[in-house]
Amino acid sequence: MRYRHAFEVFSPGRGVSFASARGMKIGIRNGTTIKLRRWFRLTCPHFIMPSGVSASRRRSTFLACLGAQTRECTALVTRVSPVEAEQVWYFMRRAPRFFIVSAVAASLVGTGVDGAGFAISASAQSPAPTTAQAAALIAYDNALRAFRAVLAERRAQIEAKQKLPDRPGQALYLARVQVMSTYKDLTDALPSRIGRPNKFNVPPAYFDADIEPLIDDYRALIALMEAPPADAQASNTPYKDVVDLGTAIARAKGLNATTADVAGRICLGLFFAETNGKQNSGNARSNAYKGSLQTGVAEDRKGRAAWAALKPKIAALDPALAARDDRETARVGNGDQRYNHWTAVRNGLMNAHAELFRQVPAIMQMLPDPLDQMKLFELIQIVPTPTRAALASGNFAAYRISDPRIMGFLRNNSIFTFGKADRARTSATFREILDAMWLFNDKFERARARFAEIKAQEGSQSR
């Protein structure tokens, strides 16, 4: 039987072509319509639903398509019988919303594949999602929409030179966390949604590589909001400064050259962890913590006093470094030492980490992985008291924390932060905490690579 308007659906491999749809209209939800003038190719399987199904069944099947099929786009097609037209639904994953195509006086050139001119892929048999799966899909879609909105809002404010809200990066951070959390919930409910690796080296179960551009935009906005003040005093050798200061402090604390080098490498990891390796950084999420090691005023003051007490030993071991310190101290004068890169790093290390350097040899035996060593020192920055208690316990890896306040500090620093399963945790061992610090891995790897470059340069200069 032949009908007035041609509408053919093919399934070549995993592709779908929609052809020659004269007499059809395409429109978005608000009812605006435009003529459909060209073929559509969707690189995914297509789905066919029997006619006469309820709206809720259409929605649940649509969500099954979204969750279970290819990452590029998904199409859902309700069956159009030879005698009556139903609706044809397209969902393109990169579009802000899905399109609804209504067949207007449509009919088929039907030779009767499945009795309706359709080639049905095997994936048409995919079951509808469970209530939990559907909820996870909706939650992720809402989180992604909210993230886009807050990015657009903040960029518009910056470009218009409007006054930004207090802690302007906090809303962006929370929106990003929500995107990753809901995506982890989604991949827990629908493991088929776990996709390809991403350039940020985030585990694919936590992050959809398709939204990399949004994270690029997020990072760019954070960088603008955390730019150093105009009077900040930068260094021409910011990475080497961190290594030199960490190594000198470690030597003054009694370490030999080899273990002092390890301390220098750990310090560089801290610099990357705290500011992504950017000197004199502000903080878009806090009004208290500033500078290259993100210290508060009281912490900076405490570190400055500790440095003054240690400096005679430093000067005896490394007169050139002590002379550099004199110049930097004179340079900053009565200003905020957190905004001179050298003094900020010096004071930050002396405040929180210097006393731990004596334990570096034991830490190297306990945690041979350089990244774990850096993570431990970063935990001194985040949760110092329980970390020191764990080190003193004699079984660091098995030491467990269950204080809700401490777990909250960890979550505020991207540890057990993403997804309902992680956020439901009420306790964790330090081994579990180190393993959960995967978001720091990329930063620490870059710090380790930079450290190797510095040591290679020093080796070539000494020849």
Phi, psi and omega in degrees: 000137181245143184240167190297320185244136182275132173214106185244143176234126179241159177229074180282102184067237178259014181256166177223135174239134174250123192235151165046059186262050178298141181087002178252158177231150179238139181207157175271181191303328185285000174095351177298134184236149173223154179291139176270109191250356186219169179285148174248132174244122179244122185277065179199166173293159175248165185233145179234134180243141177300148178288158177083007180281161183286163179296322180294325177292322176301316183295316182295323178291322175302316180293327176297319177299312182301320185277327192258349190253196190296159185278341184287309179193167182222141178238139174237127182238124171274144185297135173252111181286164180298341187247349178214143182265133172254196180263148174246127184249131169248139168234115177255122194295333182271353179278153182292336175208167184271158181262149175244125178250123178257131178280118181256113184052037186274152172207178190239150162275091193254117171257005165086034166289117189061023175076004185217015178078016181250140167263118186263123177285161180300329182289352175298340180275004181303133181288156175295151182290156172289170178301319180294320179294315179299319179296321179295320178297315180294319181298317180294318179299318179295319180295320180295319179296318180294323179296314177301319183294315183289327175297315181296318180298313183292321179296320178298319179296318181293315182293330178275000181057037176279158175292131181273155178293165176300138182048064190295343179274348185295317180296322178294316180299313181296323178294320178294317178300319181294322177298312181292323180295313182290331176291321176296320175299321180294314181288334172295319181281325182229083183303338179294345178280352176292122188249210187283162175299158181239163185288348179268000180061028173278137178308131185302337178292342182256350190207130177273117183299340179295340183258019176308317179301327178294322178289325174301316179294319178302311181297321180297318179293318178299319179299321178295318184283342180252017179299142179299151175294164185298331183265009178295145184251107185273168176242147175282346181228063189296321183287317179296325177301316181297314180296315181297316180294315180298318180294317181295318178297317180297319178297319179293336177274001174106005180281151174280178186299320183293310181288332175293325175298319177299318177299319177298319178295318178299318180298322178294323174300320177299319179299317178291321181295321185279323186226011184060028178078023181252123183283150176058033185289145168279196178213111183283353181249357183213144174265356186260321190259126185218165170090182189293336173240016173052063178254155172273174183298313182295320179295319179297318180295317179296318179294324180296318179294320179294323178295317180301323180288328183270343190301323178304319177294321178300314182297324179291324181277325186214082182300325181295319179292322178296323178293320176299320179296321177299318181295317181291323179295318177295324181297317182282334177058233180268009181284180180286112183293348176288344179252021161246122189303315183298307183291329178295315179294313180305308183291322179297316179294318181291330180292312193246333195243337190301319182294337180279344184300329179299336182269002183304315179302317178292323178295323178297323178288320182288320182231086183292339180286121180304327179292322176296323177299316178295320180298319179301314181292328175293325176294331173297328177286324187270307183228075189297316186296309179293331179292317177295322178296321179295319178296324182280350186285339184089351177216075187304311186299323185270352182296129187248139172247144179221006178292120181304326180295319179292319177299325177294320176299319179298314182296328178289351179240034172066032176239122188057042187257331196251117177097153184297323183297314179292319184287343178278351181296136177253351178202166179197148171277165179291332174296319178293324179295314178302317180294329181281354180271036184295337180290343177274347188302315182297319179296316181291326176295320178293323177296318180296320178294319179294321178299317179298322178296316181298316180293324177296319179294318178297322179295320180289328180287334182277350181283000000 
